[in-house]
């Protein structure tokens, strides 16, 4: 299967599906379905096509599809493929690909693939905050891209989990 030029491609790594017990302890987290629909794709025109790519079954990504459909996107799920097939699909995508920066699989596809833009996001939450800080301390989270093509093509984005939004609001109210 080869992606058409039209859809944006969301790679759902679903770390917590793969590692339900230790995923959060290791600092792996992805955005909730509502955050994906309302924040991750907030600059995308409603009605656009989005393909969700995941090696896990449809029921694992159904909440994401439902949330994207609910805000007006035309969403389809491509799941159940082998890892190599997913990687080839990501590499051959023509438009924008979006996925967690914690997935080395996705990072390689974003850098080496044919997509015009690779949006790598990370989630700030109580579970990931310290791990993210220690992981990127001194390394420059922007990856310090030197090549002009990579500077244009690769975008790193930070989003907050719902829990982090609440904690930040409480902290702001406590200082007022």
C-alpha positions in Angstrom: 0.0 0.0 0.0 1.4 3.4 -1.0 -0.1 6.6 0.4 -1.7 9.1 -1.9 -0.5 12.7 -1.9 -3.6 13.9 -0.2 -3.9 12.7 3.3 -1.9 13.8 6.3 -0.5 10.8 8.1 -0.7 10.3 11.9 1.6 7.6 13.2 0.2 6.2 16.4 3.0 4.5 18.3 0.8 3.6 21.3 3.6 2.9 23.7 1.1 2.3 26.5 -0.6 -0.4 24.5 2.7 -2.1 24.0 4.1 -1.5 27.5 1.1 -1.0 29.8 3.0 -1.5 33.0 6.3 0.3 32.4 5.5 2.7 29.6 4.8 5.7 31.9 7.6 4.8 34.2 10.0 5.1 31.3 8.5 8.4 30.2 6.5 7.2 27.2 3.2 9.0 26.7 1.1 10.1 23.7 -1.6 12.7 23.5 -5.2 11.7 24.3 -7.6 11.4 21.4 -9.2 14.8 22.2 -5.8 16.5 22.3 -4.9 15.0 19.0 -8.1 16.2 17.4 -8.2 19.7 18.9 -4.6 20.6 19.4 -2.2 18.5 17.3 -4.3 19.1 14.2 -5.6 22.6 15.1 -4.0 24.1 12.0 -5.5 21.5 9.7 -8.6 22.4 7.7 -11.7 20.5 8.7 -12.7 18.0 6.0 -9.1 17.1 5.2 -8.1 13.5 5.0 -6.1 12.0 7.8 -4.8 8.5 7.8 -4.0 6.9 11.2 -1.2 4.3 10.9 -0.7 1.8 13.7 0.6 -1.7 13.9 -2.0 -2.3 16.7 -5.5 -3.4 16.0 -8.3 -1.0 15.0 -9.9 -1.0 18.5 -6.7 0.5 19.9 -6.9 3.5 17.6 -10.7 3.8 17.4 -10.9 6.5 20.1 -8.5 8.6 17.9 -10.5 8.0 14.7 -13.7 8.9 16.5 -12.2 12.1 18.0 -10.9 13.2 14.6 -14.1 12.4 12.8 -16.1 14.3 15.5 -14.3 17.5 14.7 -14.8 17.1 11.0 -11.8 15.3 9.5 -12.1 12.5 7.0 -10.3 9.8 8.9 -9.2 6.3 8.0 -7.2 3.7 9.9 -4.5 1.5 8.4 -3.5 -1.1 11.0 -2.3 -4.6 11.4 0.7 -4.3 9.2 4.2 -5.5 10.1 6.7 -2.9 11.3 8.6 -2.9 8.1 5.4 -2.2 6.1 4.5 0.7 8.4 8.0 2.1 8.0 7.8 1.9 4.2 4.4 3.6 4.3 5.8 6.4 6.4 8.9 6.8 4.2 6.7 7.0 1.0 4.2 9.6 2.4 4.1 12.7 0.3 2.5 15.3 2.6 2.8 15.8 6.3 3.6 13.0 8.8 2.9 13.5 12.5 4.1 11.3 15.3 5.8 11.2 18.7 9.4 12.2 18.8 10.0 9.3 21.2 9.6 6.8 18.3 13.0 6.3 16.7 11.1 4.6 13.9 9.0 7.7 13.2 12.1 10.0 13.5 14.0 8.1 10.9 11.0 8.2 8.5 10.5 11.9 9.1 14.2 12.7 8.3 14.8 10.2 5.5 11.3 10.0 3.9 9.6 11.8 1.1 7.1 13.8 3.3 7.2 17.6 2.9 7.0 18.0 6.6 7.7 15.8 9.6 6.0 17.0 12.9 7.6 15.3 15.9 5.7 16.0 19.1 6.3 15.2 22.7 4.0 15.3 25.7 4.7 17.2 28.9 3.0 15.5 31.8 3.8 14.7 35.5 5.0 11.3 34.3 7.3 12.6 31.5 8.4 16.0 32.7 11.6 15.0 34.6 12.5 12.3 32.1 12.2 14.8 29.2 14.3 17.4 31.0 17.1 14.9 31.7 16.9 13.4 28.2 17.3 16.8 26.5 19.4 18.7 29.0 22.4 20.0 27.2 21.6 18.4 23.8 19.4 21.2 22.5 15.9 19.9 21.9 15.7 21.6 18.5 18.3 19.0 17.3 20.3 21.8 15.9 19.6 21.0 12.3 22.2 22.4 9.9 21.0 21.3 6.5 18.4 23.8 5.1 16.1 21.0 4.0 15.9 19.5 7.5 15.4 23.0 9.0 12.3 23.4 6.9 11.1 19.8 7.0 11.4 18.8 10.7 9.3 20.5 13.3 9.5 19.7 17.0 6.3 20.5 19.0 5.5 20.3 22.7 2.0 19.6 24.0 0.7 19.2 27.5 -1.4 16.4 28.8 -4.8 17.2 30.4 -3.3 16.4 33.8 -0.4 18.9 33.2 -2.9 21.5 32.1 -4.8 21.1 35.4 -1.6 21.2 37.5 -0.4 24.4 35.6 -3.8 26.1 36.2 -3.6 25.2 39.9 -0.1 26.6 40.2 -1.1 29.8 38.5 -4.1 30.2 40.8 -1.9 29.5 43.8 0.4 32.4 42.9 -2.4 34.9 42.3 
